């Protein structure tokens, strides 16, 4: 199975054979390739097509990052962490996370739309490419980076023949009459052979004939290629209804994709009622101003950058509307965060998780538009996403930025306890204590219980159990006095039960866990319940019931992994390793310990540097080493350390340890890919920094494995594999 996260192609890729061949050739020789050209020339489509074609040469995957909506330069690193789907929960700078993850990887990274981040990308990519020798980067930008090692491809307009084919494809008529083909050719030439301009023109055939499209286009004042697209977008704008034009402008405030519900809330008013938004959105989709995409959270819409920029210009011309729309956008997503936090203790956790993840680009945009107290509120209100859904690293970055701006007592106190909570989980214990003590000293009634509670967590992971019990009980009393019942309240009880389990107070632990489980089940809550399962698995193990302990652990793991709660996931994997070892499956136990060791790198200090949390790990390691022997244990541990998170969870839950069976080894894949690009064995050796004799041997092995006799057959086979990958 291919790794990575490249968007699927939603429409047919037409033409561009020469350009595609050149980009593929460069990706075989160079590590930084930039596709540049004016807006609408097709840089993104070409980059994605090339990435799909060569992805098999990158054993660790090909990933796509849309950076067009990253407006805060300091969030560039964090955006790349997100695109790589790294669930990092440490306090490390995002750049350090990237360096650690990419070291030793053979990976392709596609960075789209970076013209507004040229300096930041140059500063990031230089050190990253030096540190990660197997990393290749494909960039699209209207401006070159001008950095060392950059190979630039200026993406030209389409050829006339390809342009006609594109028009016919998008118009839904692939067999144009001879006279019509010539008319389309003249039309495409008039549009400077720009793909986006051609696609927008083709849309008009839904409502008029070809001759009418040409007649309408002729009077337009087209200049150079930089103005042609703008003019054609303006033409599309003029052909929209007044409501479509107004909504187009207003939708430009969104970042990334958005749901219809958001458009109705942010963009409606007396001039454009909410009940009409759906129909107007449909009209913009029909005119290719908006694209629609099905996601796990439902239908979402987005605009291409050039079209969004045009809408933003029109919005700026409307008196005070730009500021008002930005404020409404911010208010909407702040309200969404509040509603999600309030509903997190309930049956909708799965829906909230999916929705918040889909909204993250817009939440980031809203955060940048927030005033001081609003930024504190938004960063702290999303505590459930940072903690419960495995985004502690980004949450820590938001909270630190918001707290650095100051703020009034209430919002600051709330942000302090959330930041303290996050700091405990990522191992920033001294910072956690500072923040929680500051929060406690503010004497804010609404947040004191939370501060005391998280100080109890700090005592728990510091192995000061007497102090932890005292603080947890005090926190529960405060929660009761405030008549508060939500996930944090129940987590205080779970953490108190864990102290009891560590102290072998099994009956008292069971009694408290039963109360929490009943509260969770009464409202359909899953996340806290997964921690109840973990604690009760521990007590089942203490009582000698390994089967029950494993059943409860697997159930806990299913939930924590589903929500991307990396802390809960790795905690359970460590415990399952011990259970597997005690049942005799010592090799699986060693593999799981290796996998856990790698995961902890993205969480914080292993098992929180706590002797109590660490006890299961030590027992498992001793048992597995004794049964396997030192060398066999080390080998199994190393295999686990190479596993990705999904594979580690699957093995913990009982799946067989699998290894991807490839017809060629990763190095042979690299050689075959370079052969397919026409490189000689000597050139391939230089690219891979290995000897020519080694490449000769690899080529002989490839021919033997595939049953071929010529290099041309290798090239054909690689192309077929690339096409299969693209499909």
N, C-alpha and C positions, 0 to 999 in steps of 0.2 A: 504493500500500500504506500502510495506516494505521500510524503509529508508536505506540509506547507499550508498556505492560506491565500491562494490566488483566486480572485473573483471569476465566476463562470462567464463565458461569453454569451451575452443575451441576444446578440444579432450576428448575422453572418459577417465574417471578416473577408473583405473584398480586396484583391490586388496586393500591391506592396511587396511583390516577390523579391525584387532587388534589395529594397530596404531591409526586409526581414532577413535575407541572407547575410547582409552586411552586419546587422546587429548580432545575429547568431555567431558570425565569424569573430567579431570583436569580443563577445562574451567567452569565446574559447581561448582568447589571447590576453585580454585585459581584465582588470579587476574593478575598474570604475569607468562606466560608460554613461555618457549623458546624451539624451535625445533632446534637442532643442529646436525651436521653431515657434511661429506665431500661434496664438490661440486658435483652436479649431482645425489644426493641420493634421491631427490624429496621433499625437505623441503617445497618449495613454493607451490607445488601442494597439499600436505597434509594440509598445513595451510589454503589454500583457500577452500578446500573441507570441512574441519572442520568448518570454518567460515560460509560457506553457510548453513551447517547443523544446527548450533546453533543460527543463526542470529535472529530467532523469539524470543529468550529469551532476546534480547537487544532492548527495545522499541524505543531507539533513534538511532538505526542503527548500521551497521558494515561497517568499512571503511578500505581501503587497501592503504598502502604507500610504493612504491618502492624506497628505499633509497640508492640503489647501486650506483647511479650516483651523490649523494650529496658529493662533494669533499671538500667544505668549511664547517668546523664544525659549524661555526656561522650561517649557513643557515639551520641547521637541524630543528630548531623550525619553521622556515618559510615554509619548505617543508611539515611539518605536518599541518600547517594552510591551505596550498593549498590542501592537500589530503582530509581534512575535508570540503572543499569547503566553507571556511569561507571568506566572502568578508569583511575583516576588513580594515578600512581606517584610523585608528588612528595611533598615534605615539607610542602607547604602544609596549613594547618588545613582540615578538611573543609568548614567554613563558607565559606572562601575559594574552595574548589573549586566549591561550589554556586553562589556568586555569579557566578563566572566562566562557568560552564556555562549558567546561566539567563539571563544578560544577553542581551537581544535575542531570546529565545525566546518563542513563543506556546504555552504549555503548561499543562496541568491536572495538579495533584498531589493525590492523594487520600491523606490521612493517617488511618489507622484505629486507634481505641483509644488515645487520647492522654491519658485522664483522669489518669494517674499522672505525666504529663510536661507539665502545663499551663504551669508557669512557664518551662520550657525551650523549649516550642513558641512561647510568646509572645515570648521573647527572640530566637528564631531567625527567626520569620516576619515580625516587624515590619521589620527591616532588609532581609530578602530581598525582600519585596513592594515596598519602596521602590526597591530596586536593579534589580529585574526587572519592568519595566512590563507585560510580556505574560504574567506568571505569574498563574494563578488557583489557589486552594487550597480543597479541600473536606475538611472535618474531621469525624470522628465522635468523640464524647466524651460521657461521662456528666456532664461539667462543662464549662461554656463557658469560652473562653479569656479573655474580657473584655479584648480588645485593640482598638486603634483600627481602624475599618473592618470589624469583624466583623458579619456578618449571621447571626442565629441562627434556626434552624428547630427548633422543638420537635416531635419526631416522636411523634405520638399513637399509641395502640393502633389496630388495624384497625377499619374499620366492621364491623358485624355481618354484612352480606352478604359482604364480602371474607373475613371470618374463616371463614364457612361454606365458601366456595369453596376457601380454603387447606386446611381440614381434609379436604375431599373429595379435593383433588388429592394431598395427602400420604398419604391413606388408599388412594389408587388407585381411588376410586369417585367419578366425577364426576356420577353421576345418582342422587342420594339420593331415596328416597321422601318424600312430603310430610311424613309423620309423623316420619321420620328427620331431615329437614332442620330441623324445629322442635327436635328433640332436640339436634341438633348446635349449633343456635343457642344454646340454653340452656347447653350445655356451654361454648361459646366465651365467652359472657357471664360464666360462672362463672370462666373463666380470664382475666378482665379484657381479653379480646381481644388478648392478647400473642402475637405470631407464634411465638416459640420454644416457649412453653408449649403452644400449639395443636399444633405439629408433634410435640412429645413425646407429647402425648395421642393423636394419630393413630397413632403407632407401635404403641400397644396393640391396635389392631384386627387386628394380625397374629396375636394369640394369644387374643383374646376378642371378643365381639360388642359393638356400640355400647352397648346397654343396660347391659352389665356394666361398661364403661368409666365410664359416667355414675354408676352405683351406687358404684363404687370412689372416684370423685372427690368425691361429695357430703360424706362425713364429713371431708374435709380442711379444716383451719383456714386459709382464705384471708383475707388482710387487704388492705392497700393494694397498689398495683401493684408497689411495691418488694419486697414479700414474696411476691406471687403466684408469680413465676417461681421463686424459691427453693423455695417449697413444692412446686411441680410437679416441679422437678428432684429434690427430696427424694422425691417420689412415685415418680419413675422409679428413683431409687436403691433404694427399698424393694422395687421389683419386680425388681431385679437379683438374681442368685445371689450367695452370699457371695464366691465367687472374682471375680465381675465387680465387686462393690463394692470389693474389696481392690485389684484391678488399676486400677480407675478412680482411686482415691486415689494409687496409686504413679505412674501415668502423668502426674500433674500436675507432676512434676519436670522434664518435657521442655519445651523452648522451641521453638515452631514445630512443624514436622512431625518425625516419627521413623519409622524402619523397624522391622519386626517383630524383626529381629535385635537392635536396641537394647533393645526392650521385654523380650525374653527375657533379655538379659544384666543389665539394671538392675533389673528388677522381680521376678525369680524368687527363690525360696528354698524351704525345706522345706514351707512352707504353700501355696506356689503354684509348683509345679515348672515348669521351663522348657518341658517337652514339652507342657504344658497351655496355655501362653500364647496360642498361635495360635487355639485354639478359643475362649478367653475374649475375645480381641480381636474375633473374629467375632461373638460375642454382643453386644458393645458397639457394633459397627457396625450390627447388626440393630436395636438399640434407639436408634439415632441419637445415642448418646453420643460415638462416634467417627465421623469421616468419612474415607473412603479416597480417595486420589488417585493416578493413574498418573503417574509422572515418568520422565525419561530414566534415572534410576537404579533404577527399580523402584517397587513399591507403597509408599506412605507414608501415615501416619495423622496426624490432628490433632484437637484438641478446640476447641470454641468457648470463648471466655474465661469466660463465666458457668458453664459446665459444669466447666472446669478449676479455677476458683476454688472451687467446691463440693468437688471432689475434694481440693484442697489443704487445705481446712479439716478434712476427715476425716483426711487424712494427719497433720496437726498434732496431732490427738487421740490418735493411736496412739503410745504411749510410745516415744520415741527413733527412731521410724521415719522421720520427716521428715529428721532429720540424717543418718541412715544412707543413705536413698535419694539425698539430694543428694550425699553422698560417693561413692556407687556411680555416679551419673550422671557426676560429674567424673572418676572413675577410668576409666570406660568410654571417654569421649571422649579422655582423655589416652592411653589404650592404643591407640585407633583412630589417633590422630595418630602415635604411635610406629610402629605397623605400616605405615601409609601411607608414612612417611618411609623406612623400611627397604626397602619394596618399590618405591619410586619408580625405582630403577635396575633396570628390568626391563620385562616385556611388559605390565604392568597400568597403565601411566600414564594411559590414557584412563579406565579404571574408577575409579582413585584420584581423578582430577580431578573427575569427575561426583559421586562420593560425597562428597568433601570440600566441594564447593560446596553440596550438599544438606544437609550437616551443619553449615553455618556458624553458624546460629542456636544450635544446641546447643553448638558449640565456644565461641561467645561466652559462653553461660551457664556453661559449665564454667570458662572463664577467670575469670569473676567469683567463682567459688567456690574458686579455687586459693589455697593458701598461697604464700608468697614464692617458694620454690624451684620449686614446681610451676608457678607462673605463668611463671617464666623458662624452664622446660623446655618448656611448651606453646607459648609464643611462638616459641621457637627451633626446636622440632621441626617446626613448620609452615613452615620455610624454603622447602620445595619449592613450597608453595602461594603464598606471598608472591612468590617470584621466578619460578618456572616457570609460574604461572597468572595473572600480571598483577595481583596484589593488594599491591603494594609499599606503597601508602598506608596500608592497614589494618595491614599487618605492622609498619610503622614505628611506628604508634600503639600497638600492643600491646607492642612491644619497649621503647619509651620508658617506658611505664607500668610494665612489669615491672622494668626496670633501676632505676627511681627508688626501688623498694622495698628495694634492697640485695641480699641473697642470699649464699649460700655460694659458694666458689671455683669448683667444677665447673660448676654450672648457670649461674652468672654469666659464666664464661668462654665457654660455648657461646652464650649470648645475645649476648655482645659481638661475636663474630665474625659472627654472623648479622646483627646490627644494622649492623656495619661494612660488610658485603656490600651490604645494602639501601641504606645511605647512599651508597655509591659509585654505585649505579645511579640514584639520584634526584638526584645532584649535590651532596649534602651532604659535600663532600670533606674539610673541616676536621674535622667530626664523625666522619667515617669514620676518619681518621687517629688521632684521640684514642681511639676505641673499639678499633681493631685493635691499637694500641700497648699499651693497657691489657691487652688479652687476651694479647698476646705476653708481657708482663711477668709475668703470673700463672704462667708456666712450667707450665701444665697440659698434660701430654703428649698428651692426647686432642684438644686444640684448637689447639696451637701451629701445626701445619701449615696449618690453615684461616686463622689470622691472617696468617701469612706469605703464603699464597696471595692473600688479598684485598688485602694491601699491594702485591702484584704488580699486581693489577687497578688499584689507585690510580695506580701508576707508569705503567701502560699508557695510561690515559686522560689522564694528565698529559704524555704524549709523552716520558717518560723511559724509553726502550726498553732501554738498557743495564741500568738498575736493575730494570726489569720482568723481563728475562731471568734476572737473578741470583736474584730472589725466586721466580719460577716454578720454576726448577730446584731451589732449596732446598726449596720446598714439595713438589715431586714426590719428592724424597729422603725427606722426613719421612713422606709418605704410604706410600712403599714400606717404610720401616722399621716402620711401624705395620701393614703388610699390609692397607692400606685400598684398596678398589676400589669406587667408587661415582660418582655423577654429578659431584660436586665435583672428584674426582681427574681425571676425564676433561676437565672444563671447564678445569682448569689447563693441560692439554696443548693444548686448543683455543685458549686465550688465548695460549699460547706460540707456537703455529702462526700466530696472527694477527700477532704481532710480526714473525715471519719474513716473512709476506706483505707487511707494510708496508715491510720492508727489502728486498723483492724477492728473498728467498731461496726461490725457487719450489720447487726440488727438495726441500729440507729440510722445507719446509711440507707438501708432498704426502706425504712419508714419514710425518710425524707424524700427519697427518689420516687416512691409511690405517690406522694402528694404532688410532686412536680409533674410526674407523668400524667396524673389525672387532670391537672390544670391544662397541660398541653393538649391532651386528647379532647378535652371539652371544647376547644376552639379550633382544632385541626392544625395545631402548630407542629412543625417538623424539626427546625434547626436546634432549639434547646433540647428537644427530645433525643436528638442524636447524641448529645453529651450525656444525657441520662443513661442511654444505652451503654456508652463507654464506661461510666462509673459502675453500673451494675455488672458489666462484663468483668470488671476488675474484682468486684466482690464475689462473683461466681467463681473466678479463678482462685481466690483466697479460700473458698469453700470446697475446692477440689472438683468443681464441675466444669471441666474444660470444654465440653460440647456446648453447654449453654453460653459460656464465655465467648466462644467462637461465633455462635449464632447472633448474639447481641452485638459483637464487634463488627460483623459483616453488615448488619442493618445500620449501624452507626456510620460505617464507611460509605455505604450507598448514598446517604444523605449529604454528608460533608463533601464528598467528591462531586456530587451533583451541583451543589451550590458553590463549588470552587473554594471551599473553606480549607485552605492548605494546612493551616495549623491543626484543625481537627483531623484531617486526612492523614497526615504524617504521624500524629500521635497514635492513631488506631493502627496504622501499618506497623509501627514499632511493637505494639502489644500483640498483634496477630502473629508477628514473627516468633515471639516467645511461645504462643499457643501451638504454632505449627511445629516448632522444635520439640516441645514436650510430647506431641503426638507422634513423634518419630520422623517427621518430614523435615529433617535438619537442613537439607540442601536448599529447599524453598525458603526456610528461615534465613539462611545466610544471604540468599538473593534479595530477600525483602530488607534485610539490614543494609545491604549495599544501596538499594533504591532509596531507603529512608535517609541515608547519609547524604545523598545528592539532593533530596528534597529540602533537608534542613538548611542547606546553603541559601535557599530562597526564602527561608522563614526567619531565621535568627539563630541564637545559640541552641545547640543540639539539646533537646529535652530540657530547655530553659536552665541548663546548668544546675538542675535540681537533683539531689541524690535520690529522692523519692520517685520522681518521674523517670529517672535513669535506671532504676533497679531492674525493671523488666528487660531493658536493653542489655545490661551486664549479664544477667542470668542467661539470656538467649545466646549471647556471644560465647560464653563459657561452655554451654551445652553443645552448641554447633561445632565449635573448634575441637572439642574433645571427640565428638562423634565422627567428624569429617577428616580431621587432621588439619594442621596449619595451612598447608599449601592448597588443599581442596577448598577449605573455607575461604581463603583469599580469592581463589578463582571464581567461586560462586558470588562472593561479595562484589567482585569487579564486574561481573555480568549484570548484577542488579544496578550498579552505579551507572551503567550505560542505558538503562531503561528510561523511557519517558513516563510521565505521570500516569497516563491511562493504562499502560502495560503493567506498571507496578500495582495499581489498584486491582486490575484483573487477576494478577497472580495471587495477591492477598486474598481475593474472594474465592480462589480455588481453581482458576483457569490454569491450564498447562503453560509452562514457560515456552514461548514460541520465538523463533528467530526468523526474520524475513528471508525467504528463499529467493535468491536472485540468480538468473542464469550466469551472471558475471559478478565478480567481486567489485566492491566500490572503486578500487583502483583501475580495474579492467573497464568499468563503465566510463571512467574519465578518459582513458586511452581511446576507447571506441568513439566517444564523442569528438575528440580532437581529430581522429582519423576521418570521421564523417565531414569535418569542416575543411578537409583537404590538407591538413598539416602533415609533413613528413615525420618519420619517427624521430629524427634529430630535433625538429621544431617542437614536437610533443614533449620530448625529454626536457628541453629548455623551459617549456611552460610549466611542467610538473616538478622541475628541479630534481630530476633523477637521471641516471645514466641512459644513454641510447641503447646499450645492451639490455637494460631492464625493460625498456619499451619494446624492443624486438621480441623479447620473451613473452611479454604480455600480449602482443599482437598474435604470436603463434598460438598461445592458449585460447585467445578469442576465436580464432579461425577453427581450432579444434573443437571447442565447446559448441559452437554454432553450426558446425559442419560446412563451413564456407572454404573457398579456395582463393578468393581475391579480396583486396581492400575495398573494392567497389561494392561488393556484397555486404561488407560491414556497414558502409555508408548508407546503403539502401535500408538495411535492417534498423539502423539507428533512427532514420527518418520515420520509418513505420512506427517505431516505439514512441517517438515524439508526437506523431499524429494521434496515436491511441491515447497518449497522456492528455493531449489537448481536448479530446472528446470526453 
